[in-house]
Amino acid sequence: MSANQSGPSGSAAGPVTWPEVVAKLGPVHENGLSFFDNLNERIGRISPPRYAAGALGGFDDSVTALAVLRGCSTASKGFALFEQSMPRILSQFTAPIDRDSAVPAVYVLSYSNVLRCCNAPVPSDAAETEKRWLEQLAPRTRELTEVKRHTLALAACAAALPALVPRFADIPPLPNTFTAGQTFGFDVPAFAGYLATGIDHGATYPDVETAWLDFVHSFPYKLDTRSLGWPALIFAARAVYSTIGGLPEGEVVDELHRLVTGA
């Protein structure tokens, strides 16, 4: 799988083909794990009113990239760095998500998603927590960046909550019909809406495969322009492979890894 050598505007970009991304960014994220060696200590120094989950910013993105580019077995080294801090982080979310906890909650959702998609241990109520938090985050979209809103739109698809997708993606209500085989290029909200519509109409993996492969094909551009991050890719993969396609969610990252690396 590859992409063209220039971005949407025709200008030169960074690593914008999957072979380039794998070759250039894989080592960066693998070697960069050492930056997080003291993550638990940093989390331990954070006290209210700050949320300890705020320390996951950056780590969630890096360990997610590592899972995609190097596979779950390599990413598990990163999971081990953080395992002991998860109970403390979750214990702070005792109230409904508000302005102060919204961004930390997005980090937790993103990190929990890669754990689930790598078949790593997660709290027994992770799925219920995800749905509850997404419902609480939906009214707070204006407080979040576009990248986080679009990530949450794909997260809502993964969680089989299609009704929330228009709120996160800022798109019209979902249509009453679904057409298989469409593509959306760089339009992430339209892609998220398409997956949500497919979920509503009982679409199968072959129905959305063309849209999915087109999304993956253009993802290096989105990454290079910082219009989307690694967590969004795994939420989308879970939506396509598991929620729509029926693959066990613990096998999602392995499937995605094979797709983008040819392994």
C-alpha positions as CSV (number, residue, x, y, z in Angstrom):
1,M,0.0,0.0,0.0
2,S,1.4,3.4,-0.8
3,A,0.4,7.0,-1.3
4,N,1.3,9.7,-3.8
5,Q,4.5,11.6,-3.2
6,S,2.9,15.0,-2.6
7,G,0.1,16.1,-0.2
8,P,-3.3,17.3,-1.1
9,S,-2.0,20.7,-2.2
10,G,0.8,19.1,-4.3
11,S,3.6,20.3,-2.0
12,A,6.3,18.0,-0.7
13,A,5.6,16.3,2.6
14,G,7.2,14.1,5.2
15,P,6.9,10.3,5.2
16,V,3.7,10.0,3.2
17,T,3.8,6.4,2.0
18,W,3.3,3.5,4.4
19,P,6.8,2.1,3.6
20,E,8.3,5.5,4.5
21,V,6.2,5.7,7.7
22,V,7.2,2.2,8.8
23,A,10.9,2.8,8.0
24,K,11.2,6.3,9.5
25,L,8.7,6.5,12.3
26,G,8.9,2.9,13.6
27,P,12.4,3.3,15.0
28,V,11.5,6.8,16.4
29,H,8.7,5.4,18.5
30,E,10.5,2.3,19.5
31,N,13.6,4.1,20.6
32,G,11.4,6.9,22.1
33,L,9.9,4.5,24.7
34,S,12.9,5.4,27.0
35,F,11.4,8.9,27.3
36,F,8.5,7.4,29.3
37,D,10.7,5.4,31.7
38,N,9.7,7.8,34.5
39,L,6.0,8.0,33.5
40,N,4.8,6.5,36.7
41,E,6.8,8.9,38.8
42,R,5.5,11.8,36.8
43,I,1.9,10.6,37.3
44,G,2.6,10.2,41.0
45,R,3.5,13.9,41.3
46,I,0.3,15.1,39.8
47,S,-2.3,16.1,42.4
48,P,-5.9,17.5,42.2
49,P,-7.3,19.6,40.7
50,R,-5.1,18.3,37.8
51,Y,-5.9,14.9,36.4
52,A,-3.2,12.3,36.4
53,A,-4.5,11.1,33.1
54,G,-3.1,14.3,31.6
55,A,0.3,12.7,31.7
56,L,-0.9,10.2,29.1
57,G,-0.8,12.9,26.4
58,G,1.9,11.9,24.0
59,F,2.3,8.4,25.5
60,D,-1.0,7.3,24.2
61,D,0.0,8.5,20.7
62,S,3.5,6.9,20.8
63,V,2.4,3.5,22.1
64,T,-0.4,3.4,19.6
65,A,2.0,4.1,16.8
66,L,4.3,1.5,18.1
67,A,1.5,-1.1,18.1
68,V,0.6,-0.3,14.5
69,L,4.2,-0.1,13.1
70,R,5.9,-2.8,15.2
71,G,3.0,-5.0,16.4
72,C,1.4,-5.7,19.8
73,S,4.3,-7.7,21.1
74,T,6.6,-4.7,20.8
75,A,4.0,-2.2,22.1
76,S,3.5,-4.4,25.2
77,K,6.8,-3.0,26.5
78,G,5.1,0.3,26.6
79,F,2.0,-1.1,28.3
80,A,4.2,-2.5,31.1
81,L,5.5,1.0,31.8
82,F,2.0,2.2,32.7
83,E,0.2,-0.7,34.1
84,Q,0.6,0.2,37.8
85,S,-0.7,3.7,37.3
86,M,-4.0,2.8,35.6
87,P,-6.0,2.3,38.9
88,R,-5.0,5.7,40.2
89,I,-5.8,7.4,37.0
90,L,-9.3,5.8,36.8
91,S,-10.0,6.5,40.4
92,Q,-10.0,10.3,39.7
93,F,-13.0,10.0,37.3
94,T,-15.7,9.8,39.9
95,A,-17.9,12.5,38.5
96,P,-19.4,13.0,35.0
97,I,-16.9,14.3,32.4
98,D,-16.6,18.1,32.6
99,R,-14.5,20.8,31.0
100,D,-11.4,19.9,33.2
101,S,-11.6,16.2,32.7
102,A,-12.6,16.1,29.0
103,V,-9.1,16.0,27.5
104,P,-7.7,13.6,30.1
105,A,-10.6,11.3,29.4
106,V,-9.8,11.3,25.7
107,Y,-6.3,10.2,26.5
108,V,-7.6,7.3,28.7
109,L,-10.1,6.3,26.0
110,S,-7.3,6.2,23.3
111,Y,-5.0,4.3,25.5
112,S,-7.6,1.8,26.6
113,N,-8.6,1.2,23.0
114,V,-5.1,0.1,22.0
115,L,-4.9,-2.2,25.0
116,R,-8.2,-3.8,23.9
117,C,-7.2,-4.1,20.3
118,C,-3.9,-5.8,21.3
119,N,-5.8,-8.2,23.7
120,A,-3.9,-6.7,26.7
121,P,-5.5,-6.6,30.1
122,V,-8.1,-3.8,30.7
123,P,-10.5,-3.2,33.6
124,S,-13.6,-5.4,33.4
125,D,-15.9,-2.4,32.9
126,A,-13.8,-0.8,30.1
127,A,-16.5,-1.2,27.4
128,E,-19.2,0.3,29.7
129,T,-16.9,3.1,30.7
130,E,-16.1,3.9,27.1
131,K,-19.7,4.2,26.2
132,R,-20.6,6.3,29.3
133,W,-17.7,8.7,28.7
134,L,-18.5,9.1,25.0
135,E,-22.0,10.0,25.8
136,Q,-20.8,12.6,28.4
137,L,-18.2,14.0,26.0
138,A,-20.7,14.5,23.1
139,P,-22.1,17.8,24.6
140,R,-18.6,19.1,25.1
141,T,-17.4,19.0,21.5
142,R,-16.8,22.7,21.3
143,E,-14.2,22.5,24.1
144,L,-12.1,20.0,22.1
145,T,-9.8,20.4,19.2
146,E,-10.8,19.2,15.7
147,V,-8.4,16.3,15.9
148,K,-9.9,15.1,19.2
149,R,-13.5,15.5,17.9
150,H,-12.7,13.5,14.8
151,T,-11.0,10.8,16.9
152,L,-14.0,10.6,19.1
153,A,-16.3,10.3,16.1
154,L,-14.4,7.2,15.1
155,A,-14.4,6.0,18.7
156,A,-18.2,6.3,18.7
157,C,-18.2,4.1,15.6
158,A,-16.0,1.6,17.3
159,A,-18.3,1.6,20.4
160,A,-21.4,1.0,18.2
161,L,-22.8,4.4,19.1
162,P,-23.6,5.8,15.6
163,A,-26.0,8.4,16.9
164,L,-23.2,10.3,18.6
165,V,-21.1,10.5,15.4
166,P,-22.8,13.6,13.9
167,R,-22.2,15.5,17.2
168,F,-18.5,14.7,17.2
169,A,-17.9,15.1,13.5
170,D,-20.2,18.2,13.0
171,I,-22.1,16.6,10.1
172,P,-25.8,16.4,9.3
173,P,-27.9,13.6,10.7
174,L,-27.1,10.2,9.3
175,P,-28.9,9.4,6.1
176,N,-31.7,6.8,5.9
177,T,-29.8,4.7,3.2
178,F,-26.4,3.2,2.9
179,T,-24.4,2.7,-0.3
180,A,-21.6,0.2,-0.3
181,G,-18.2,0.9,-1.9
182,Q,-17.9,4.7,-1.4
183,T,-14.7,6.6,-0.7
184,F,-14.1,10.0,1.0
185,G,-10.5,10.9,0.5
186,F,-9.4,13.4,3.2
187,D,-12.9,14.0,4.5
188,V,-12.7,12.3,8.0
189,P,-16.1,13.5,9.2
190,A,-17.8,12.0,6.1
191,F,-15.8,8.7,6.5
192,A,-16.9,8.5,10.2
193,G,-20.5,9.3,9.2
194,Y,-20.3,6.6,6.5
195,L,-19.2,4.0,9.1
196,A,-21.9,5.1,11.5
197,T,-24.5,4.8,8.7
198,G,-23.1,1.3,7.9
199,I,-23.5,0.3,11.5
200,D,-27.1,1.5,11.6
201,H,-27.9,-0.5,8.4
202,G,-26.1,-3.7,9.3
203,A,-23.2,-3.3,6.8
204,T,-20.6,-6.0,6.5
205,Y,-16.8,-5.6,6.1
206,P,-17.0,-6.0,2.2
207,D,-19.5,-3.1,2.2
208,V,-17.0,-0.7,3.8
209,E,-13.7,-2.2,2.6
210,T,-13.2,0.3,-0.2
211,A,-13.8,3.3,2.1
212,W,-11.5,1.7,4.8
213,L,-8.6,1.0,2.4
214,D,-8.9,4.6,1.0
215,F,-8.8,6.0,4.6
216,V,-5.7,3.9,5.4
217,H,-4.1,4.9,2.1
218,S,-4.4,8.6,2.9
219,F,-3.6,8.3,6.7
220,P,0.1,9.1,6.3
221,Y,-0.9,12.5,4.9
222,K,-3.3,13.1,7.8
223,L,-0.5,12.2,10.2
224,D,2.1,14.4,8.4
225,T,-0.3,17.4,8.5
226,R,-1.3,16.6,12.1
227,S,-4.9,16.6,11.1
228,L,-5.3,13.1,12.7
229,G,-3.3,11.0,15.1
230,W,-2.5,7.3,15.6
231,P,-5.3,6.8,18.1
232,A,-7.9,7.7,15.5
233,L,-6.5,5.0,13.2
234,I,-7.0,2.2,15.7
235,F,-10.5,3.4,16.6
236,A,-11.3,3.3,12.9
237,A,-9.7,-0.1,12.6
238,R,-11.8,-1.4,15.5
239,A,-15.0,0.0,14.0
240,V,-14.3,-1.6,10.6
241,Y,-12.7,-5.0,11.6
242,S,-14.6,-5.7,14.9
243,T,-17.8,-3.6,15.2
244,I,-18.7,-4.1,11.5
245,G,-16.6,-7.1,10.5
246,G,-17.0,-9.2,13.6
247,L,-13.3,-9.8,14.2
248,P,-12.5,-10.3,17.9
249,E,-11.3,-6.8,19.0
250,G,-8.1,-8.3,20.5
251,E,-7.0,-9.2,17.0
252,V,-7.6,-5.7,15.5
253,V,-4.1,-4.3,15.8
254,D,-2.5,-7.5,14.4
255,E,-4.8,-7.2,11.3
256,L,-4.0,-3.5,10.9
257,H,-0.3,-4.1,11.4
258,R,-0.3,-6.7,8.6
259,L,-2.2,-4.3,6.3
260,V,0.2,-1.4,6.6
261,T,3.5,-3.3,6.8
262,G,2.7,-6.2,4.5
263,A,4.0,-8.5,7.3
